[in-house]
Amino acid sequence: MSINEIHNQKILELIQSNKCDLSNANISELGTNILNYKNIEELILSENKLTTLPKDLGKLNNLKWLILSDNLLSKIPSSICKLINLEGLFLSGNNLTKIPKNIINLKKLKWLALSENDNLVLNISQKSWIENLRLNGCKILY
């Protein structure tokens, strides 16, 4: 099932409330049509079967919360680093081995969840970034 097959009511909810909750909807592919909704502030896609994300996800520059926990993601697009207004990034429970090096540009995070990515390796600057976030009050699950 793709996002294009989700009921119209969900799309209306997306447009009206700036929030799109498609958690546990059995989605295996997130179509690029989601990029047309520039007003989205919250995108919740947890507990699906996503293996990839649109490479231009970073165009959703109003996004404050991106919840991708418990999918099958092995990588996330580098454009995610352009989401400078992001306050919550939840990537727990995937198959990530690395995250984009420029993720350190996300300085407004209040929540960061990276746990349950057993093979995730962070570079030195990413580890330093996480420590700086922690010192500034960000809640971190790693």
N, C-alpha and C positions, 0 to 999 in steps of 0.2 A: 504494500500500500504506500502511496506517496502523499505528500501534503496536498497535492492537487485533488485528491479524492476525499479529503475531509469535508464534512458537511458545511453548507453555506453559513449556518449559524455561527460556527467558529470564526469564519472570516468576518462576519458582521461584528462579532465580539472584539476581534482584533482591531478593526477600524475604530470602533466606538470607545474603547477603553485604553488604548495604547498598550494593551497586554495581550499576549497570545500564549495560552496554556494548551499545549498539545502533548502533555505528558501522558505516558502510558496509552498511546493511540496506535501502537503497532506500526509506526512509521519507519520505513527502511531507507527512504530517500527524501531529502529536503530540497524541493525544487527551487529554482532561482526566482520564481514569482514572489517569494517571501521578501525579496529585496525591493519590491515595489512599495512596501509599506514602511516608508522612512520614519513614520511617527512612532514606531514600536519602541517602548521603553523597557518592556519585560518580555523575554522570549524563553519559554519553558518547554524544553524538549526532553526531559528526563524519562527514563524507563521506556525507551523505544529500541529500535534495531538499527540506528544510524551507523554507517561505516564511514561516511564522508560528509563534508559540509560544503556549501557553495564557496568557491574561492574568494568571492567578493563580499563575504559576510561583513567585512569591515565597513561597508557602505551604510550600514544601519547605525549611523553616528549618534542617534538619540538613545541608543541602547544603554540602559543602566544595569540590567540584570540579564545574564546569559546563563541558563541552567541546562547543562548537557550531561548531567550525571547518569550513570547506568545505561550506557549505549555500547556500541562496539567500535568506537573511534580509535584509530591507531595514530592519527595525526590531526592537527587542527590547522586551518589555513593561516598563513602569516598575516593576512589582512586583519585578523583579530586584534593585532597590535595597534590598529588605527582607532579602536573603540575607546578613546581617551576619557569618555564620560562613564565608563563601566565602573560600577560600585560592587557588583557581585559576579564572580566567575566560578562556576561549579563544573569541574571536569572529573570528579571522582567516579570510580567504577567503570573505567574504560580500558583500553589497551595501549595507552600512550607510552611511547618510549622517549619522546622529547617534546618540548614545546618551543614555539618560535623564539629565536634569540632576542628579538625586539619586544617581547612581552614586557620587558622592564620599563616600557613607556607607559604602562598602565599604572598610574600613580594614585588614582582616586579610589582604589579598591578598599572596601570595608570587609569583604568576605572573599576568601580564596580557598577552594577545595580541590586538592590534587590527590587525595588518598585513593588507595585501591587501584593504582596504576603501577603494578608490581615491578615493571621494567623501566620506569621513568627515571631518566638521568638528567640532572640539571647542571648547567655550567656554573662557573664561579660567580659570574655577574648575576645570574638568576638567583643563586643562593643568597647573595648579598642583597638583592632586590627584595626577596622574601623577608629577610631579616629587617630591612628598613620598613617594609610594610607593617611587620609585627610591632616594631617600635612606635609606629604611628597609630597603633590601635586596631589594625586589621586583624580579623579573626581568621586563622589559617589552619586548615586541615591538610596535613601532609604526612 
